[in-house]
């Protein structure tokens, strides 16, 4: 899924390592307390991951990933009707971004949906501006 989101630096004030993402390590799987450590993780753009593997890679509980998918915050490559959710690197990035907004910023799902929508609109406007500047 390519949402056309702005860079992490623009959204969160930090940059990711090239080809990687930052995954929060939390105190407990049941309740994600404050992050205690950050770990860069390399991504492979062609690999598809099951929801279980996505949960391990992003350190986001499987049930929460399913919740994000049901609310349209994350789009898997395939849906459960076709044999299960599969996630590529864009899907994993989306899960990590939504989780950061949920855990680190304390936003609810409606606020996250609004932020993602606004980020999409900003990206669309930036593309339009680049187009008109080339004219």
Rosetta constraint file for C-alpha pairs under 8 A:
AtomPair CA 1 CA 75 HARMONIC 6.14 0.50
AtomPair CA 1 CA 76 HARMONIC 7.22 0.50
AtomPair CA 1 CA 77 HARMONIC 7.17 0.50
AtomPair CA 1 CA 88 HARMONIC 7.81 0.50
AtomPair CA 1 CA 90 HARMONIC 5.38 0.50
AtomPair CA 1 CA 91 HARMONIC 5.80 0.50
AtomPair CA 2 CA 90 HARMONIC 6.23 0.50
AtomPair CA 3 CA 120 HARMONIC 6.53 0.50
AtomPair CA 4 CA 119 HARMONIC 7.86 0.50
AtomPair CA 4 CA 120 HARMONIC 6.08 0.50
AtomPair CA 4 CA 123 HARMONIC 6.06 0.50
AtomPair CA 4 CA 124 HARMONIC 7.96 0.50
AtomPair CA 5 CA 116 HARMONIC 7.66 0.50
AtomPair CA 5 CA 119 HARMONIC 5.64 0.50
AtomPair CA 5 CA 120 HARMONIC 5.93 0.50
AtomPair CA 5 CA 123 HARMONIC 6.36 0.50
AtomPair CA 6 CA 10 HARMONIC 6.25 0.50
AtomPair CA 6 CA 11 HARMONIC 6.79 0.50
AtomPair CA 6 CA 119 HARMONIC 6.59 0.50
AtomPair CA 6 CA 122 HARMONIC 7.95 0.50
AtomPair CA 6 CA 123 HARMONIC 6.58 0.50
AtomPair CA 7 CA 11 HARMONIC 6.46 0.50
AtomPair CA 7 CA 15 HARMONIC 7.59 0.50
AtomPair CA 8 CA 12 HARMONIC 5.42 0.50
AtomPair CA 8 CA 13 HARMONIC 6.66 0.50
AtomPair CA 8 CA 14 HARMONIC 6.01 0.50
AtomPair CA 8 CA 15 HARMONIC 5.64 0.50
AtomPair CA 8 CA 16 HARMONIC 6.97 0.50
AtomPair CA 9 CA 13 HARMONIC 4.27 0.50
AtomPair CA 9 CA 14 HARMONIC 4.25 0.50
AtomPair CA 9 CA 15 HARMONIC 4.87 0.50
AtomPair CA 9 CA 16 HARMONIC 7.99 0.50
AtomPair CA 10 CA 14 HARMONIC 7.67 0.50
AtomPair CA 16 CA 20 HARMONIC 6.23 0.50
AtomPair CA 16 CA 21 HARMONIC 5.58 0.50
AtomPair CA 16 CA 22 HARMONIC 6.55 0.50
AtomPair CA 16 CA 40 HARMONIC 7.75 0.50
AtomPair CA 17 CA 21 HARMONIC 6.75 0.50
AtomPair CA 17 CA 40 HARMONIC 6.91 0.50
AtomPair CA 19 CA 42 HARMONIC 5.92 0.50
AtomPair CA 19 CA 43 HARMONIC 6.09 0.50
AtomPair CA 20 CA 40 HARMONIC 6.05 0.50
AtomPair CA 20 CA 41 HARMONIC 5.09 0.50
AtomPair CA 20 CA 42 HARMONIC 4.41 0.50
AtomPair CA 20 CA 43 HARMONIC 5.69 0.50
AtomPair CA 21 CA 40 HARMONIC 5.61 0.50
AtomPair CA 21 CA 41 HARMONIC 5.51 0.50
AtomPair CA 21 CA 42 HARMONIC 6.95 0.50
AtomPair CA 21 CA 43 HARMONIC 7.78 0.50
AtomPair CA 21 CA 93 HARMONIC 7.02 0.50
AtomPair CA 21 CA 96 HARMONIC 8.00 0.50
AtomPair CA 22 CA 38 HARMONIC 6.20 0.50
AtomPair CA 22 CA 39 HARMONIC 5.67 0.50
AtomPair CA 22 CA 40 HARMONIC 4.84 0.50
AtomPair CA 22 CA 41 HARMONIC 6.47 0.50
AtomPair CA 22 CA 96 HARMONIC 7.89 0.50
AtomPair CA 23 CA 38 HARMONIC 5.90 0.50
AtomPair CA 23 CA 39 HARMONIC 5.65 0.50
AtomPair CA 23 CA 40 HARMONIC 6.63 0.50
AtomPair CA 23 CA 41 HARMONIC 7.23 0.50
AtomPair CA 23 CA 58 HARMONIC 5.93 0.50
AtomPair CA 23 CA 59 HARMONIC 7.01 0.50
AtomPair CA 23 CA 96 HARMONIC 6.89 0.50
AtomPair CA 24 CA 35 HARMONIC 5.60 0.50
AtomPair CA 24 CA 36 HARMONIC 7.50 0.50
AtomPair CA 24 CA 37 HARMONIC 6.38 0.50
AtomPair CA 24 CA 38 HARMONIC 5.22 0.50
AtomPair CA 24 CA 39 HARMONIC 6.99 0.50
AtomPair CA 24 CA 58 HARMONIC 7.99 0.50
AtomPair CA 24 CA 59 HARMONIC 7.27 0.50
AtomPair CA 25 CA 35 HARMONIC 5.51 0.50
AtomPair CA 25 CA 36 HARMONIC 5.99 0.50
AtomPair CA 25 CA 37 HARMONIC 5.53 0.50
AtomPair CA 25 CA 38 HARMONIC 6.35 0.50
AtomPair CA 25 CA 39 HARMONIC 7.76 0.50
AtomPair CA 25 CA 59 HARMONIC 7.03 0.50
AtomPair CA 26 CA 32 HARMONIC 5.36 0.50
AtomPair CA 26 CA 33 HARMONIC 5.65 0.50
AtomPair CA 26 CA 34 HARMONIC 6.26 0.50
AtomPair CA 26 CA 35 HARMONIC 4.90 0.50
AtomPair CA 26 CA 36 HARMONIC 6.12 0.50
AtomPair CA 26 CA 37 HARMONIC 7.77 0.50
AtomPair CA 27 CA 31 HARMONIC 7.59 0.50
AtomPair CA 27 CA 32 HARMONIC 6.22 0.50
AtomPair CA 27 CA 33 HARMONIC 5.40 0.50
AtomPair CA 27 CA 34 HARMONIC 7.06 0.50
AtomPair CA 27 CA 35 HARMONIC 7.15 0.50
AtomPair CA 27 CA 36 HARMONIC 7.15 0.50
AtomPair CA 28 CA 32 HARMONIC 5.70 0.50
AtomPair CA 28 CA 33 HARMONIC 6.74 0.50
AtomPair CA 29 CA 61 HARMONIC 7.00 0.50
AtomPair CA 32 CA 103 HARMONIC 6.86 0.50
AtomPair CA 33 CA 103 HARMONIC 7.95 0.50
AtomPair CA 34 CA 104 HARMONIC 7.40 0.50
AtomPair CA 43 CA 89 HARMONIC 6.20 0.50
AtomPair CA 44 CA 89 HARMONIC 6.48 0.50
AtomPair CA 45 CA 88 HARMONIC 6.59 0.50
AtomPair CA 45 CA 89 HARMONIC 5.36 0.50
AtomPair CA 45 CA 90 HARMONIC 7.88 0.50
AtomPair CA 46 CA 88 HARMONIC 6.90 0.50
AtomPair CA 46 CA 89 HARMONIC 7.67 0.50
AtomPair CA 47 CA 88 HARMONIC 6.03 0.50
AtomPair CA 47 CA 89 HARMONIC 7.45 0.50
AtomPair CA 48 CA 86 HARMONIC 5.83 0.50
AtomPair CA 48 CA 87 HARMONIC 5.32 0.50
AtomPair CA 48 CA 88 HARMONIC 4.77 0.50
AtomPair CA 48 CA 89 HARMONIC 7.74 0.50
AtomPair CA 49 CA 53 HARMONIC 5.71 0.50
AtomPair CA 49 CA 54 HARMONIC 5.88 0.50
AtomPair CA 49 CA 86 HARMONIC 5.26 0.50
AtomPair CA 49 CA 87 HARMONIC 5.04 0.50
AtomPair CA 49 CA 88 HARMONIC 6.37 0.50
AtomPair CA 50 CA 54 HARMONIC 6.08 0.50
AtomPair CA 50 CA 84 HARMONIC 7.47 0.50
AtomPair CA 50 CA 85 HARMONIC 6.14 0.50
AtomPair CA 50 CA 86 HARMONIC 4.75 0.50
AtomPair CA 50 CA 87 HARMONIC 6.42 0.50
AtomPair CA 51 CA 55 HARMONIC 6.01 0.50
AtomPair CA 51 CA 62 HARMONIC 6.40 0.50
AtomPair CA 51 CA 65 HARMONIC 7.51 0.50
AtomPair CA 51 CA 84 HARMONIC 7.99 0.50
AtomPair CA 51 CA 85 HARMONIC 5.99 0.50
AtomPair CA 51 CA 86 HARMONIC 6.25 0.50
AtomPair CA 51 CA 87 HARMONIC 7.09 0.50
AtomPair CA 52 CA 56 HARMONIC 6.46 0.50
AtomPair CA 52 CA 62 HARMONIC 6.21 0.50
AtomPair CA 53 CA 57 HARMONIC 6.09 0.50
AtomPair CA 54 CA 58 HARMONIC 5.97 0.50
AtomPair CA 54 CA 59 HARMONIC 7.90 0.50
AtomPair CA 54 CA 60 HARMONIC 7.91 0.50
AtomPair CA 54 CA 62 HARMONIC 7.88 0.50
AtomPair CA 54 CA 87 HARMONIC 6.91 0.50
AtomPair CA 54 CA 92 HARMONIC 6.59 0.50
AtomPair CA 55 CA 59 HARMONIC 5.33 0.50
AtomPair CA 55 CA 60 HARMONIC 4.96 0.50
AtomPair CA 55 CA 61 HARMONIC 5.52 0.50
AtomPair CA 55 CA 62 HARMONIC 5.24 0.50
AtomPair CA 55 CA 65 HARMONIC 7.26 0.50
AtomPair CA 56 CA 60 HARMONIC 7.03 0.50
AtomPair CA 56 CA 61 HARMONIC 7.96 0.50
AtomPair CA 58 CA 92 HARMONIC 6.85 0.50
AtomPair CA 58 CA 95 HARMONIC 7.31 0.50
AtomPair CA 58 CA 96 HARMONIC 6.15 0.50
AtomPair CA 60 CA 64 HARMONIC 6.77 0.50
AtomPair CA 60 CA 65 HARMONIC 6.76 0.50
AtomPair CA 60 CA 95 HARMONIC 7.84 0.50
AtomPair CA 60 CA 96 HARMONIC 7.79 0.50
AtomPair CA 60 CA 99 HARMONIC 7.20 0.50
AtomPair CA 61 CA 65 HARMONIC 6.46 0.50
AtomPair CA 62 CA 66 HARMONIC 6.30 0.50
AtomPair CA 63 CA 67 HARMONIC 6.18 0.50
AtomPair CA 64 CA 68 HARMONIC 6.17 0.50
AtomPair CA 65 CA 69 HARMONIC 6.24 0.50
AtomPair CA 65 CA 74 HARMONIC 7.93 0.50
AtomPair CA 65 CA 95 HARMONIC 6.83 0.50
AtomPair CA 66 CA 70 HARMONIC 6.13 0.50
AtomPair CA 67 CA 71 HARMONIC 6.20 0.50
AtomPair CA 68 CA 72 HARMONIC 6.26 0.50
AtomPair CA 68 CA 73 HARMONIC 5.14 0.50
AtomPair CA 68 CA 74 HARMONIC 5.67 0.50
AtomPair CA 68 CA 95 HARMONIC 7.72 0.50
AtomPair CA 68 CA 98 HARMONIC 7.88 0.50
AtomPair CA 69 CA 73 HARMONIC 5.84 0.50
AtomPair CA 69 CA 74 HARMONIC 4.86 0.50
AtomPair CA 69 CA 75 HARMONIC 5.93 0.50
AtomPair CA 69 CA 76 HARMONIC 7.14 0.50
AtomPair CA 71 CA 109 HARMONIC 7.81 0.50
AtomPair CA 73 CA 94 HARMONIC 7.88 0.50
AtomPair CA 73 CA 98 HARMONIC 7.25 0.50
AtomPair CA 73 CA 112 HARMONIC 7.72 0.50
AtomPair CA 73 CA 113 HARMONIC 6.32 0.50
AtomPair CA 73 CA 116 HARMONIC 7.86 0.50
AtomPair CA 74 CA 91 HARMONIC 6.56 0.50
AtomPair CA 74 CA 94 HARMONIC 5.93 0.50
AtomPair CA 74 CA 95 HARMONIC 6.29 0.50
AtomPair CA 74 CA 98 HARMONIC 7.93 0.50
AtomPair CA 75 CA 91 HARMONIC 6.54 0.50
AtomPair CA 76 CA 85 HARMONIC 5.70 0.50
AtomPair CA 76 CA 86 HARMONIC 5.56 0.50
AtomPair CA 76 CA 87 HARMONIC 5.13 0.50
AtomPair CA 76 CA 88 HARMONIC 7.70 0.50
AtomPair CA 76 CA 91 HARMONIC 6.14 0.50
AtomPair CA 77 CA 85 HARMONIC 6.80 0.50
AtomPair CA 77 CA 86 HARMONIC 5.31 0.50
AtomPair CA 77 CA 87 HARMONIC 5.53 0.50
AtomPair CA 77 CA 88 HARMONIC 6.86 0.50
AtomPair CA 77 CA 91 HARMONIC 7.69 0.50
AtomPair CA 78 CA 82 HARMONIC 6.47 0.50
AtomPair CA 78 CA 83 HARMONIC 7.74 0.50
AtomPair CA 78 CA 84 HARMONIC 6.58 0.50
AtomPair CA 78 CA 85 HARMONIC 5.15 0.50
AtomPair CA 78 CA 86 HARMONIC 5.46 0.50
AtomPair CA 78 CA 87 HARMONIC 7.76 0.50
AtomPair CA 79 CA 83 HARMONIC 7.02 0.50
AtomPair CA 79 CA 84 HARMONIC 5.59 0.50
AtomPair CA 79 CA 85 HARMONIC 4.87 0.50
AtomPair CA 79 CA 86 HARMONIC 7.42 0.50
AtomPair CA 80 CA 84 HARMONIC 3.96 0.50
AtomPair CA 80 CA 85 HARMONIC 5.49 0.50
AtomPair CA 87 CA 91 HARMONIC 5.06 0.50
AtomPair CA 87 CA 92 HARMONIC 6.35 0.50
AtomPair CA 88 CA 92 HARMONIC 6.32 0.50
AtomPair CA 89 CA 93 HARMONIC 6.14 0.50
AtomPair CA 90 CA 94 HARMONIC 6.14 0.50
AtomPair CA 91 CA 95 HARMONIC 6.17 0.50
AtomPair CA 92 CA 96 HARMONIC 6.18 0.50
AtomPair CA 93 CA 97 HARMONIC 6.05 0.50
AtomPair CA 94 CA 98 HARMONIC 6.07 0.50
AtomPair CA 95 CA 99 HARMONIC 5.99 0.50
AtomPair CA 96 CA 100 HARMONIC 6.07 0.50
AtomPair CA 97 CA 101 HARMONIC 6.35 0.50
AtomPair CA 98 CA 102 HARMONIC 6.09 0.50
AtomPair CA 98 CA 112 HARMONIC 6.91 0.50
AtomPair CA 99 CA 103 HARMONIC 5.79 0.50
AtomPair CA 99 CA 104 HARMONIC 7.74 0.50
AtomPair CA 100 CA 104 HARMONIC 5.14 0.50
AtomPair CA 100 CA 105 HARMONIC 6.74 0.50
AtomPair CA 101 CA 105 HARMONIC 4.92 0.50
AtomPair CA 101 CA 106 HARMONIC 6.50 0.50
AtomPair CA 101 CA 107 HARMONIC 5.91 0.50
AtomPair CA 101 CA 112 HARMONIC 6.67 0.50
AtomPair CA 102 CA 106 HARMONIC 4.99 0.50
AtomPair CA 102 CA 107 HARMONIC 4.87 0.50
AtomPair CA 102 CA 108 HARMONIC 6.29 0.50
AtomPair CA 102 CA 109 HARMONIC 7.45 0.50
AtomPair CA 102 CA 112 HARMONIC 7.39 0.50
AtomPair CA 103 CA 107 HARMONIC 7.41 0.50
AtomPair CA 107 CA 111 HARMONIC 5.89 0.50
AtomPair CA 107 CA 112 HARMONIC 6.33 0.50
AtomPair CA 108 CA 112 HARMONIC 6.29 0.50
AtomPair CA 109 CA 113 HARMONIC 6.10 0.50
AtomPair CA 110 CA 114 HARMONIC 6.28 0.50
AtomPair CA 111 CA 115 HARMONIC 6.20 0.50
AtomPair CA 112 CA 116 HARMONIC 6.12 0.50
AtomPair CA 113 CA 117 HARMONIC 6.09 0.50
AtomPair CA 114 CA 118 HARMONIC 6.11 0.50
AtomPair CA 115 CA 119 HARMONIC 6.07 0.50
AtomPair CA 116 CA 120 HARMONIC 6.18 0.50
AtomPair CA 117 CA 121 HARMONIC 6.28 0.50
AtomPair CA 118 CA 122 HARMONIC 6.14 0.50
AtomPair CA 119 CA 123 HARMONIC 6.17 0.50
AtomPair CA 120 CA 124 HARMONIC 6.17 0.50
AtomPair CA 121 CA 125 HARMONIC 6.13 0.50
AtomPair CA 122 CA 126 HARMONIC 6.07 0.50
AtomPair CA 123 CA 127 HARMONIC 6.20 0.50
AtomPair CA 124 CA 128 HARMONIC 6.23 0.50
AtomPair CA 125 CA 129 HARMONIC 6.05 0.50
AtomPair CA 126 CA 130 HARMONIC 6.16 0.50
AtomPair CA 127 CA 131 HARMONIC 6.17 0.50
AtomPair CA 128 CA 132 HARMONIC 6.28 0.50
AtomPair CA 129 CA 133 HARMONIC 6.12 0.50
AtomPair CA 130 CA 134 HARMONIC 6.40 0.50
AtomPair CA 131 CA 135 HARMONIC 6.75 0.50
